[in-house]
């Protein structure tokens, strides 16, 4: 004789595993991989397994399901940034066997990736997406318009967030909504943006953001308002520079950016001085120690802070040298004027004297014009 047992009490572990009325149960339900049909040529499954497969209501990507997925994604994005009025939502209701479970499975797509967002806007994306700042995305004019309309970001503001380099001709001249992921070389990758600035512009909390440094200044982002700076994409967050106020002072006192040629020469010269411990080594070593002490989160691998912080450490002197090189005449200087220039530059750099060797890049810049 078979004795009938009472159903499990509400809230028990067994009951929670088979229902989606609680958050934890729904999370398990959404994360569970859907059942897969047998592969071609595979032996037929037993009757019990076939019935179990059909009873799990496998989701098929039909046009109706695609439309529902886009609607859900749109509502979730709009609701995520809504602060004043009620958040837009989607209620799934209806009689039994009308697809409520099928629609619920789509909730796993609520956490959108960039690829999912482009797909929801019917933007065809090519290339391989990677975590920023290793890749950047190029959009055609139509794709940019759709993204601007959907996010309600003015085109001018959106253009500031997109790559500065012009897109390939196949993308820029296309009339269709096309996007392409492009790898970015480390030398031109964006750097972490100021977290305080992003928090002020974000509706909820600081979010990781990347910014391209100003092209007419040494390669570094310096926020003089919040005392944050970054110069290397390998830093996960910007650095606190309150212990090195000379960085902020150098940024604030730059009235006119140097020319590209002088900035290139100055960056190359100060980099060589830094790597070979010349002229300003003691000052830069002290600055590096203060910066790393105030920012213990700086990664030590795969590159040490000595390398990843180099552009920040040499930032004031690079600007000073570039400004001085801008004042040189287009012709070669006689020996007396070379000595006068070095004396003036030493004063600007707060050095007692400056006597570069023949192989020093600064001396080569003065003698080969």
C-alpha positions as CSV (number, residue, x, y, z in Angstrom):
1,X,0.0,0.0,0.0
2,X,1.3,3.5,-0.8
3,X,0.7,6.2,1.7
4,X,0.2,9.7,0.4
5,X,2.5,12.3,2.1
6,X,1.6,15.9,2.7
7,X,3.2,18.5,0.4
8,X,6.3,20.3,1.5
9,X,5.7,23.2,3.8
10,X,6.1,26.7,2.3
11,X,9.6,28.1,2.6
12,X,11.3,24.7,2.7
13,X,14.4,24.1,0.6
14,X,12.7,21.6,-1.6
15,X,9.8,24.0,-2.4
16,X,12.2,26.9,-3.1
17,X,14.0,24.9,-5.7
18,X,10.9,24.5,-7.8
19,X,9.4,27.9,-7.7
20,X,10.3,31.4,-8.9
21,X,8.3,33.4,-6.4
22,X,11.4,34.3,-4.4
23,X,14.5,36.3,-5.5
24,X,17.0,33.5,-4.8
25,X,14.9,30.9,-6.6
26,X,14.4,33.2,-9.6
27,X,18.2,33.8,-9.7
28,X,18.8,30.1,-9.8
29,X,16.1,29.6,-12.4
30,X,17.5,32.4,-14.7
31,X,21.1,31.2,-14.3
32,X,20.3,27.5,-15.1
33,X,21.4,26.6,-18.6
34,X,18.5,25.6,-20.8
35,X,18.3,21.9,-21.9
36,X,19.9,21.1,-25.2
37,X,18.5,18.8,-27.9
38,X,20.5,15.7,-29.0
39,X,23.3,16.2,-31.4
40,X,22.9,14.9,-35.0
41,X,23.7,11.2,-35.1
42,X,23.4,10.8,-31.4
43,X,21.5,7.7,-30.1
44,X,17.8,8.3,-29.3
45,X,17.2,9.3,-25.7
46,X,15.0,7.2,-23.4
47,X,11.3,8.2,-23.2
48,X,11.7,9.6,-19.7
49,X,14.5,12.0,-20.8
50,X,12.5,13.1,-23.9
51,X,9.5,13.9,-21.8
52,X,11.6,15.8,-19.3
53,X,13.1,17.8,-22.2
54,X,9.8,18.8,-23.6
55,X,8.4,19.6,-20.2
56,X,11.0,22.3,-19.6
57,X,9.5,24.6,-22.2
58,X,12.7,25.4,-24.2
59,X,12.7,29.0,-25.4
60,X,12.8,29.4,-29.2
61,X,14.0,32.7,-30.6
62,X,11.0,33.6,-32.7
63,X,10.3,37.2,-34.0
64,X,7.8,37.6,-31.1
65,X,10.4,36.5,-28.5
66,X,13.0,38.9,-30.1
67,X,10.5,41.8,-29.9
68,X,9.8,41.0,-26.2
69,X,13.5,40.8,-25.4
70,X,14.1,44.2,-26.9
71,X,11.2,45.7,-24.9
72,X,12.5,44.2,-21.7
73,X,16.0,45.5,-22.3
74,X,14.7,48.9,-23.2
75,X,12.6,49.1,-20.0
76,X,15.4,47.9,-17.8
77,X,17.8,50.6,-19.2
78,X,15.3,53.4,-18.8
79,X,14.4,52.2,-15.3
80,X,18.0,52.0,-14.2
81,X,18.6,55.7,-14.6
82,X,15.1,57.0,-13.5
83,X,15.3,59.1,-10.4
84,X,12.3,61.5,-10.3
85,X,9.2,59.7,-11.5
86,X,8.1,56.1,-11.3
87,X,10.3,53.6,-13.2
88,X,8.9,52.1,-16.3
89,X,8.3,48.4,-15.9
90,X,6.9,45.3,-17.6
91,X,4.2,43.1,-16.1
92,X,4.0,39.6,-17.4
93,X,0.5,38.2,-16.9
94,X,-2.0,36.0,-18.6
95,X,-3.7,32.6,-18.4
96,X,-1.8,29.4,-18.0
97,X,0.2,28.1,-21.0
98,X,0.4,31.5,-22.7
99,X,4.1,32.0,-22.3
100,X,4.7,33.6,-18.9
101,X,7.5,31.2,-18.1
102,X,9.1,31.8,-21.5
103,X,9.1,35.6,-20.9
104,X,10.5,35.1,-17.4
105,X,13.5,33.2,-18.8
106,X,14.4,36.4,-20.7
107,X,15.1,38.2,-17.4
108,X,18.6,36.7,-17.5
109,X,19.3,39.3,-20.1
110,X,18.6,42.2,-17.9
111,X,22.3,42.8,-17.2
112,X,23.2,44.2,-20.6
113,X,26.6,44.1,-22.3
114,X,27.6,46.5,-24.9
115,X,27.1,43.9,-27.6
116,X,23.5,43.3,-26.3
117,X,22.8,47.0,-26.4
118,X,24.0,47.3,-30.0
119,X,21.9,44.3,-30.9
120,X,18.8,45.8,-29.3
121,X,19.3,48.9,-31.4
122,X,19.7,46.9,-34.6
123,X,23.3,48.0,-35.0
124,X,25.4,45.4,-36.7
125,X,28.7,45.0,-34.8
126,X,31.9,43.3,-36.0
127,X,35.2,42.6,-34.4
128,X,36.0,41.3,-30.9
129,X,35.0,43.2,-27.9
130,X,37.3,43.3,-24.9
131,X,37.4,45.1,-21.6
132,X,38.3,48.8,-21.9
133,X,40.6,50.4,-22.6
134,X,42.0,47.6,-24.8
135,X,39.4,48.1,-27.5
136,X,37.3,51.0,-28.8
137,X,34.2,51.1,-30.9
138,X,33.7,53.0,-34.1
139,X,30.1,53.8,-35.2
140,X,28.7,54.9,-38.5
141,X,26.6,58.1,-38.6
142,X,23.3,56.1,-38.5
143,X,24.6,54.0,-35.5
144,X,25.6,57.1,-33.7
145,X,22.2,58.7,-34.3
146,X,20.4,55.6,-32.9
147,X,22.6,55.5,-29.8
148,X,22.1,59.2,-29.2
149,X,18.3,58.9,-29.6
150,X,18.0,55.9,-27.3
151,X,20.3,57.2,-24.5
152,X,19.0,60.8,-24.9
153,X,22.6,62.0,-25.0
154,X,23.2,64.9,-27.3
155,X,25.3,64.0,-30.3
156,X,28.0,66.6,-29.2
157,X,28.3,65.0,-25.8
158,X,28.3,61.5,-27.3
159,X,31.1,62.4,-29.7
160,X,33.3,63.3,-26.8
161,X,32.9,59.8,-25.4
162,X,33.6,58.1,-28.7
163,X,37.1,57.4,-30.1
164,X,39.0,60.5,-31.3
165,X,40.5,58.7,-34.2
166,X,38.4,58.7,-37.4
167,X,36.7,55.4,-38.1
168,X,37.7,53.3,-41.1
169,X,36.3,54.3,-44.4
170,X,34.0,51.3,-44.5
171,X,32.4,52.5,-41.3
172,X,32.5,56.2,-41.6
173,X,30.9,56.3,-45.1
174,X,28.3,53.6,-44.5
175,X,24.6,54.6,-44.5
176,X,23.6,51.5,-42.4
177,X,23.9,51.2,-38.7
178,X,27.3,49.6,-38.4
179,X,29.7,49.3,-35.5
180,X,33.2,47.8,-35.3
181,X,35.4,47.0,-32.3
182,X,39.0,48.0,-32.9
183,X,42.0,47.1,-30.8
184,X,43.8,50.1,-29.3
185,X,47.6,50.3,-28.9
186,X,48.8,50.8,-25.3
187,X,50.5,54.1,-26.2
188,X,47.2,55.7,-27.2
189,X,44.7,54.0,-24.8
190,X,42.5,56.2,-22.6
191,X,43.3,56.4,-18.9
192,X,40.9,56.2,-15.9
193,X,38.8,59.3,-15.4
194,X,38.3,61.2,-12.2
195,X,35.9,59.2,-10.0
196,X,34.5,62.4,-8.4
197,X,33.6,63.9,-11.8
198,X,31.9,60.7,-12.9
199,X,30.0,60.5,-9.6
200,X,28.7,64.0,-10.2
201,X,27.4,63.0,-13.7
202,X,26.2,59.6,-12.8
203,X,22.7,59.2,-11.5
204,X,23.6,56.7,-8.7
205,X,27.3,56.1,-7.9
206,X,30.8,56.4,-9.4
207,X,31.2,54.1,-12.3
208,X,34.5,53.2,-14.1
209,X,35.1,55.6,-16.9
210,X,38.0,56.3,-19.3
211,X,39.2,59.5,-20.8
212,X,41.7,60.5,-23.5
213,X,44.3,62.9,-22.2
214,X,44.5,66.3,-23.8
215,X,46.6,66.0,-27.0
216,X,48.5,69.2,-26.5
217,X,49.8,68.4,-23.0
218,X,51.9,65.6,-21.5
219,X,50.0,62.3,-21.6
220,X,48.2,62.4,-18.2
221,X,44.8,63.2,-16.8
222,X,44.9,65.7,-14.0
223,X,41.7,66.9,-12.3
224,X,42.7,70.0,-10.5
225,X,39.3,70.3,-8.8
226,X,39.3,66.8,-7.1
227,X,43.1,66.3,-6.9
228,X,43.1,63.1,-8.9
229,X,45.3,62.0,-11.8
230,X,46.1,59.1,-14.0
231,X,48.6,58.5,-16.8
232,X,48.6,54.8,-17.5
233,X,45.7,52.5,-18.6
234,X,47.1,49.7,-16.3
235,X,45.9,51.7,-13.3
236,X,42.4,50.5,-12.3
237,X,41.5,53.9,-10.7
238,X,43.0,57.4,-10.7
239,X,45.5,58.3,-8.1
240,X,45.2,60.7,-5.2
241,X,47.7,63.6,-5.9
242,X,47.1,65.7,-2.8
243,X,50.6,64.8,-1.6
244,X,52.2,66.1,-4.8
245,X,50.7,69.6,-5.2
246,X,53.2,70.5,-7.9
247,X,51.2,68.4,-10.4
248,X,48.1,70.5,-9.9
249,X,50.2,73.7,-9.9
250,X,51.8,72.9,-13.2
251,X,48.4,72.1,-14.8
252,X,46.8,75.3,-13.5
253,X,49.7,77.6,-14.5
254,X,49.8,76.4,-18.1
255,X,48.4,79.4,-19.9
256,X,49.3,78.3,-23.5
257,X,49.9,74.7,-24.5
258,X,53.2,74.0,-26.1
259,X,53.5,73.1,-29.8
260,X,53.4,69.4,-30.7
261,X,57.1,69.4,-31.8
262,X,58.3,70.9,-28.6
263,X,56.1,68.6,-26.5
264,X,57.4,65.6,-28.3
265,X,61.0,66.6,-27.7
266,X,60.4,67.5,-24.1
267,X,58.7,64.2,-23.4
268,X,61.5,62.2,-25.0
269,X,64.1,64.2,-23.1
270,X,62.5,63.9,-19.6
271,X,61.8,60.2,-20.2
272,X,65.5,59.6,-21.0
273,X,66.5,61.6,-17.9
274,X,64.1,59.6,-15.7
275,X,65.2,56.2,-17.0
276,X,68.9,57.0,-16.7
277,X,68.7,58.9,-13.4
278,X,70.0,62.2,-14.7
279,X,69.7,65.8,-13.5
280,X,66.3,65.5,-11.6
281,X,66.6,62.0,-10.2
282,X,66.4,62.8,-6.5
283,X,63.4,65.1,-6.9
284,X,61.5,62.5,-9.0
285,X,62.4,59.7,-6.6
286,X,60.9,61.7,-3.7
287,X,57.8,62.5,-5.7
288,X,57.3,58.8,-6.6
289,X,57.7,57.8,-3.0
290,X,55.0,60.3,-1.9
291,X,52.7,59.2,-4.7
292,X,53.0,55.5,-4.0
293,X,52.6,56.1,-0.2
294,X,49.3,58.0,-0.8
295,X,48.1,55.3,-3.2
296,X,48.9,51.8,-1.9
297,X,46.4,50.3,-4.4
298,X,48.8,50.9,-7.3
299,X,49.4,47.5,-9.0
300,X,52.9,46.1,-8.8
301,X,52.4,43.7,-11.7
302,X,52.9,43.4,-14.6
303,X,54.8,46.8,-14.4
304,X,56.0,48.6,-11.3
305,X,54.8,52.1,-10.3
306,X,58.3,53.4,-11.3
307,X,57.2,52.8,-14.9
308,X,53.4,53.3,-14.8
309,X,53.7,56.6,-12.9
310,X,56.5,58.0,-15.0
311,X,54.4,60.5,-17.0
312,X,52.9,61.9,-13.8
313,X,56.3,62.1,-12.0
314,X,57.9,64.1,-14.9
315,X,54.8,66.1,-15.7
316,X,55.8,69.5,-14.3
317,X,59.3,69.4,-15.8
318,X,58.1,68.2,-19.1
319,X,55.8,71.2,-19.4
320,X,58.5,73.6,-18.3
321,X,61.0,72.1,-20.8
322,X,58.4,72.2,-23.7
323,X,57.6,75.8,-23.0
324,X,61.3,76.7,-23.0
325,X,61.9,74.8,-26.3
326,X,59.1,76.8,-27.9
327,X,61.1,80.0,-27.5
328,X,64.1,78.7,-29.4
329,X,64.6,80.4,-32.8
330,X,64.4,78.3,-35.9
331,X,68.2,78.7,-36.6
332,X,71.1,77.2,-34.7
333,X,72.3,79.1,-31.6
334,X,75.8,80.3,-31.1
335,X,77.7,79.0,-28.1
336,X,77.0,82.0,-25.9
337,X,73.3,81.8,-26.5
338,X,73.3,78.0,-25.8
339,X,74.9,78.7,-22.4
340,X,72.4,81.4,-21.7
341,X,69.5,79.1,-22.6
342,X,70.8,76.4,-20.3
343,X,71.2,78.9,-17.5
344,X,67.6,80.1,-18.0
345,X,66.3,76.5,-18.2
346,X,68.2,75.5,-15.0
347,X,66.5,78.4,-13.2
348,X,63.1,77.4,-14.5
349,X,63.7,73.8,-13.3
350,X,65.1,75.0,-10.0
351,X,68.5,73.4,-10.6
352,X,71.8,75.1,-9.5
353,X,73.2,74.4,-13.0
354,X,72.5,72.3,-16.1
355,X,75.4,70.9,-18.2
356,X,74.1,68.2,-20.5
357,X,76.7,65.8,-22.0
358,X,77.2,65.5,-25.7
359,X,75.0,62.4,-25.9
360,X,72.2,64.1,-23.9
361,X,69.1,64.6,-26.0
362,X,68.8,68.2,-24.8
363,X,72.2,69.0,-26.2
364,X,71.4,67.3,-29.5
365,X,68.2,69.4,-29.7
366,X,70.3,72.6,-29.2
367,X,73.0,71.7,-31.7
368,X,71.1,70.0,-34.5
369,X,68.3,72.2,-35.8
